[in-house]
């Protein structure tokens, strides 16, 4: 039986424009999805509840405070050596403007960010197997 990895992606809504969400760009050396725009994500630590992992995502990867507000969807994929279960959660920004450049994460450090209401930006990642982008696009009735 393959090991299972669980991750959570955050749909960060722009408090100044609710049609916009935060898109992050993965680094060129990313093992699975290099140079694609997607959603910020985190893998919970052993014993960490999803809500706490989402808050940690905000501080470590976005250098701000966020809080989970709604469930978007969940999806599973076979990643060869492991099974991935990923959940998208809508979050509210309660801290300063997010900044991937100021992030102090030991995980994936994103290289760029933008607020966007052009959800087609996530189609490339979704087509390459990004579960968080697939979940988000499906929630908007969009295909990839």
C-alpha positions in Angstrom: 0.0 0.0 0.0 1.3 3.5 -0.9 1.7 6.2 1.7 -0.9 9.0 1.7 0.0 12.6 1.7 -2.6 15.2 2.7 -2.3 18.9 1.7 -4.4 22.0 1.9 -4.5 24.9 -0.6 -5.8 28.3 0.3 -8.1 30.4 -1.8 -7.1 33.8 -0.4 -9.8 36.4 -1.3 -8.7 39.9 -1.8 -10.4 42.0 0.9 -10.4 45.0 -1.5 -12.0 43.1 -4.4 -13.9 39.9 -3.6 -13.7 38.7 -7.3 -9.9 38.5 -6.9 -7.9 35.7 -5.3 -4.2 35.4 -4.7 -2.2 33.4 -7.3 1.3 32.3 -6.5 4.0 31.2 -8.9 6.0 28.1 -8.1 9.8 28.1 -8.4 11.6 26.9 -11.6 13.2 24.0 -9.6 9.8 22.8 -8.3 9.8 19.0 -8.6 6.2 18.7 -9.8 4.9 22.0 -11.2 7.8 24.3 -12.1 7.0 27.9 -13.1 3.2 27.5 -12.9 0.6 29.8 -11.3 -1.5 28.2 -8.6 -2.8 28.5 -5.1 -0.6 28.5 -2.0 -0.6 25.2 -0.2 0.7 23.4 2.9 1.1 19.9 4.2 0.0 19.6 7.8 2.5 18.5 10.4 1.9 15.3 12.3 -1.1 15.9 14.6 -1.8 19.4 13.2 -5.4 20.2 12.4 -6.2 21.6 9.0 -7.3 25.0 10.5 -3.9 25.3 12.2 -2.0 24.3 9.0 -3.9 27.0 7.0 -2.9 29.6 9.6 0.7 28.4 9.4 0.6 28.6 5.6 -0.3 32.3 6.0 2.6 33.1 8.3 5.3 30.9 6.7 4.5 31.1 3.0 2.7 34.4 2.7 4.1 36.5 5.6 0.7 37.4 6.8 -2.3 36.2 8.9 -5.2 34.3 7.3 -8.1 32.4 8.7 -10.2 29.6 7.1 -13.8 30.4 6.3 -15.2 27.8 3.9 -14.6 24.4 2.3 -14.3 24.5 -1.5 -13.6 20.9 -2.4 -11.3 17.8 -2.1 -9.6 15.6 -4.7 -7.3 12.6 -4.8 -4.6 11.6 -7.2 -2.0 8.8 -7.6 1.4 10.4 -7.6 3.3 7.2 -8.4 5.1 6.7 -5.1 2.3 8.0 -3.0 -1.4 9.0 -3.0 -2.2 12.7 -2.6 -5.4 14.0 -1.0 -5.8 17.8 -1.4 -8.4 20.1 0.0 -9.1 23.7 -1.1 -10.2 26.1 1.7 -11.4 29.7 1.2 -9.6 31.9 3.6 -9.9 35.5 4.8 -6.9 37.8 4.9 -6.7 39.3 8.4 -3.1 40.5 8.4 -1.0 42.7 6.1 -0.8 42.3 2.3 0.6 38.8 1.5 4.3 38.7 0.5 5.9 35.6 -0.9 9.2 37.5 -1.0 9.1 37.9 2.8 8.2 34.2 3.4 10.3 32.3 5.9 9.2 28.8 4.9 11.3 25.7 4.9 8.8 24.2 2.3 8.2 25.4 -1.2 9.1 29.1 -1.5 7.0 30.8 -4.1 8.7 33.3 -6.5 5.9 35.6 -7.4 2.3 36.5 -6.6 -0.6 38.5 -8.0 -4.2 39.2 -7.2 -6.3 38.0 -10.1 -9.9 37.6 -11.2 -8.7 35.9 -14.4 -9.2 32.3 -13.2 -7.9 31.0 -16.6 -4.5 31.7 -15.1 -4.9 28.4 -13.2 -5.6 26.2 -16.3 -2.0 25.5 -17.1 -1.4 24.1 -13.6 -4.7 22.2 -13.6 -3.7 20.6 -17.0 -0.4 19.5 -15.5 -2.1 17.8 -12.6 -2.4 20.5 -9.9 -5.3 19.3 -7.7 -5.7 22.7 -6.0 -6.2 24.4 -9.4 -8.5 21.6 -10.6 -10.7 21.9 -7.5 -10.8 25.7 -7.8 -11.7 25.7 -11.5 -14.3 23.0 -11.0 -15.9 25.1 -8.2 -16.2 28.0 -10.8 -17.7 25.7 -13.4 -14.5 25.9 -15.6 -12.7 23.2 -17.4 -9.0 23.0 -18.3 
